Amino acid sequence: MTAQFVADVGGTNIRLATVVNGEITDILKMLCNEHPTIEAAIKYYFSLHPEKNFTSGCIGIACPVNQDQVTMTNHSWAFSKKALQETLSLEHLSVINDFTAVAYSLPLLKGEQLLQVGEGQPIEGANIAVLGPGTGLGVEHLTAVESGWKTLDGEGGHVDFAPTNEDEIDVWRYVSARKGRTSTEDVLSGQGLTNIYNALNEKASLGLQKRSPAQITTAALDGSCDTCLKTLSIFCRVMGAFAGNIAANLATHGGVFIGGGIASRFTDFIQKSEFRTCFEAKGCVAEYIRHIPTYIILEPDHGLIGAYAFLNQQLASVDNE
C-alpha cells in the first residue's frame, strides 16, 4: 500500500503519523532521546507498518530549515534533507519549520478543534495569523495564493513590546533594566509569565518570590495568590493587544489563532479576561478590528495536520508542472 508520512518534531518529542487517502492515522508519539537520529526514529516508525510503502513525507521541526543541513536548536539531532530523503528512499521530502506547519493547519481546523473568543466572523480565503506563546513566541501569517496557501515568515515575536497601561509599563521597565530592551516575547512566553510576576513583586517591594510559569498559572487559577492572578490577567491583556496588532498589520479577516503550549491550559480564564477587549482597542480602526474573529487552537495534533496540508499542496504543485 502506497502511503505518506508526516512528522512533528520538538525538542523533547517527535510525533509521526501515516496519511492514506487524505486521512491521518497511526499517530505515534516518542521521546526524541529514544533514538540517536531522526533517521532512526522514522525508520523505526516505518518498521511498525511493513505493509505500507512510504513514498513521500513532510517533517515540521522546531529549528531553522532554510539550508540543506538542519540542526535542531534544543536537541542533538542534525541531518541533511537530501541525504535523509535518499536514505528513506522517498520520492519527495519536505522539511518545514514547526510553526509553518501550525500555520498550514489553520484553514483545516474547525468545530471542536477550536475555541472562539469573542465575536467576529471569518471571511473565507482572507489572510490568517497565528501566534504561539510557549518557550518563545512564534508568529506567522498565511495568505491565499493561486496554488493554495503561502506563509509569510518572520520573527514577529521579537518586535518591541508596546505597553498600554501602568502595570505593563512596570513590566517593560523591569525587563529593559535587565536586558536593555523588551521584546514582546519577553512578556508573552513562559519566561514572560515569570517576568510579569517578578515585575509586580518588585513594584510592591515584596522581593524575589521564585515561582515557575506553571506554578504561577496554577496559583492564579486556584486563587491562592493575588499576584499570580494579576500576572495571568496582564498576560491575557498583552496577548489580546498583540493579537490585535498582527491582525491590523495584514488585515487577517480569516481570523487570528492562538497556539503554543500555554494558552490552551487556561481557556476559561482567557474567555473571561480582557483579551478580546484589548484585541479590539485600536482607536480609529477599532470597528475594523472588531469583525475579525479570534480562536484558541484545541487540536493537539495540529502540527501533523499542517504538515500534511503543506505536503499535499507541494505534491499537487509538482503534478501540475
N, C-alpha and C positions, 0 to 999 in steps of 0.2 A: 504494500500500500504506500503510495506517494504521500508525503506529509511535509509540513513546515514546522519549524520550532521557533519559539520566542523566549527571550530571557530578560529578566530584570535583576541587575546586579548592583548591590550596595556594598558598603564597606564591611558589613557583617554577614549578610545573607545573599543568596542567589535563588531566584525563583525561575523555574523552567516549565514550559508547557508545550503541548502539541497543538497544531492547528490543522484540522481536516475539514474541508468544505466550509470554511469560514467559522468553524466552532473551535473555541479554546477549551482544551480538555487536558486531563492527566497532569494537573499542576503539582509540581514538587518543589518544596522549599528545603534548602540545605544551608548549613553554615559554610561560608567560603573556606574556612580553615579545615574543613573536612577533605579538601582536595588541594594538591600542591599547585595546580594551574587551572585556569579557566577551561583549557582544552580537556583536562582530566575530568572536570565536573560535567562538561557537556557530553563527553564520551560515556561517562557513567550513566547519564540520563538516557542516551541512545541505547545502551545495553539493556535497559529495562523495557525497551519497546522494540525487540528484534524483528517484529513483523512489519515495522514501518521503515520506509526508505526516505530519510530526510534529505531533501534536495535544496532547500533554502532556509534561511533564518534571519532573525533580527535580534541584536543584543542592545538593550538600553543599559548604560553603565554610568556610574557616578564618578566621572572624571572627564577631562578634555579628550575629544576624539577627532580633532581636525588633522592629525597626522596618521600615517600608516601604523606607527608604533604607538600603542595605547598603554599607558602606565597609570594604574589606579592611585588615587591620592591617599586613600585611607586603608589600603591593603597592599599586599606584596605582589599581587598578580600583575603581569605585564605581558603583552603579546603583540604580534604583527597581524593586522587584519588579513593581509594577503596570505600569510603563512597559515593562519588559522582556517581560512576558507579551504586551502589546499589540503590540510591535514584532515579536515572533516569531510572532504570530498563533496563539497557543496557547489551547486551551480551559481548560487547567489548568496552573499552575506552582507547585511547592513549592520553597521555599528554606530549607534547614536547616543547622545548624552541622555541620561535618565530623565532629565526634565523635558527634553524634547519628546520623549515617549509619553510623559504625562500630558503634554500639550496635545499630541495627536489623539489621545483617548477622549478628549473633551466633546467633540461632536457626536460621539457614540454613547455617551453616558446619559441616562435618563431614569425617571421613576425613582425606585428605592435606592439607586446608586448615588443620588444627590439629595441634599437638603437645601431648599431655598431659604435665604434670609432676607426678609423684607419683600417689597413689591417689585414690579418690573416684569416685562415680557421680552423674551429673546426674539430677535429678528433673524430668520433663517439665512444662513450664508454670510452674516455680518462678522466683523472682527471679534476675536475672543482673546481674553487674557487669563493667565493663571499665576498666582503667587503661592509659594510654599514655605512658610516658616518651619524650620526644623533645626538641624545643626547649623545651617546657614539660612539664607533667604533666596530661594530661586524665583525668577520672574521670566515669563515667556509670553509672547504674543503669537497669535495664529491668524492668518489671513487666507481667504479663499482665492485660489488661482484656477486656471483652466484645467489643470491636471488633478485638482483636489484641494489640498491644504498645504500651506507653507509656513514654517515657523520663522519668526523674526528674532534671531538670537541676540543676546546682550547680557550685561551684568547689572540689571536693574536693581538688584538688592543692595548694590554698593553706592547708590546715589545718596546725596546728603539727606540726613534726617531733618524733616521740617516740623518742629513742634508747633502745636496750635493752642496750648494753654500753659499756665504757670507750672503745673506738675510736669508737663513734658519738657518745658524749658529747664527744670531742675535735672531731669534725666539727661538732657543734652549737655548741660554743664558738667555733670558727673563723668560722663564718658569722655567728653572733649578734654577735660583736665588730665585724663589718664592716657589718651591716645592722640590728642592733638586735633582730632576730627571725629564727628559722629556720623556714621552711615546709618541708613535705615536698617540694615542687617544687625547693627549693634543694639537695636531695640526690638526688632521682630525676628526672634530666634530663641533657642534655648538659653544662650548666653544673654540675650536681650531681656528675658524674664529676670535673670539674676541682676542685670544692670539696673533695671527699673526698681527692683526690690532694694538693692543697695543704695540707690539714689534717694529713695524715700526714707530709709533709715538714717542716712547721713543728714538729710534735711531736718529730721526730727531729733537729731543728736542722740540716736539710740546706739551708735557704734555698729561695728560689723556683726551681723547676725547670719551665720553661714547656713544657707539652705540651697538645695539643688533645685533646678527648674521643676522637677516632678514633685518635690516637697512643697514648693511654693504653690503649684497648681492644686495639690491635694488640700492644703490648708485653706486655700481660697474657697474651694468648693464645699468643704465641710464647715466653713465659718469659724474655724478655730484661730484665725489670725487676721486681724483687720488690715494690717499692712499687706499681707498676701492678697487679700480681696481687692485692695486698691491697685495692687500691681497688675492683677489679671484684668481689671477694668481698664486701666491705662493701655495695656497691651491690645485689648479689643478696639479701643478708640483709635490707636495708631494704625492698627490693621485696616480699619474701615477707611480712615483718611487716605492711607497709601493706596488701597484698592481703588478709591475714587480718583486718585491721581493717575493711575495707569489706565483707568477707564477713559478719562479725558484725553490722555496722551494719544490714543489711537482709536477713539470712537468705537469702543468694544460693545456694540449693541447686541452681540451674540451672547454676552454675559461675562462676568468676572468670576473665576473659580478659585477656591482656596484648597490647596493640597498640603503636602508636607506632613510631618509627624506630630504636630502639636494641636492644631485647631480641632481635629476630629475627636479629641479627648474631652472637650467641654462644649459640645454643640448647643446644649440648652442655655448655657451661660452666654454664649455669643448671641443667641436669639434675643435674650433679654437685655443685652448690653447696649452701648451707644454705637456699636459697629455701623449699623445702617445709617444712623443719624449723621455720623461723621463721613460716611461714604458720600452722602448727598450734599453735605455742607460745602458747596463750591461756588458760593457767591452768585455772580451773574449767569453761570451755567448750571446752577442747581437743578432747574427744571429739566434741562437736557440730560443730566446725570440720573435724575430720579427714575427715568424709564428703563435704565439698564439693570438687569437682574444680577443678583449675587448668589453664589452657591458654595456649599461646603461639600467636598468630594467624600463620599462614604465608601465607595467601592475599593476594597483592599487590593485588588489586582488590576488597578487602572494602568500600571506600568506595562503589564503584559498586553492589555487591550491596545494601548498606544503603540507598542512595538509591532503588533500585528497590523494595525491601521497603516503605519509607515511602510511596513514590508509590502502590504497589499498594493499600496499606491506606487511603490517603486517597481514592482513586478508588472503592474499594469502599464507603467510608462515604458518599460523595456519591450513589452509585447506590441506597443503602438509605434515603435520606432521602425 
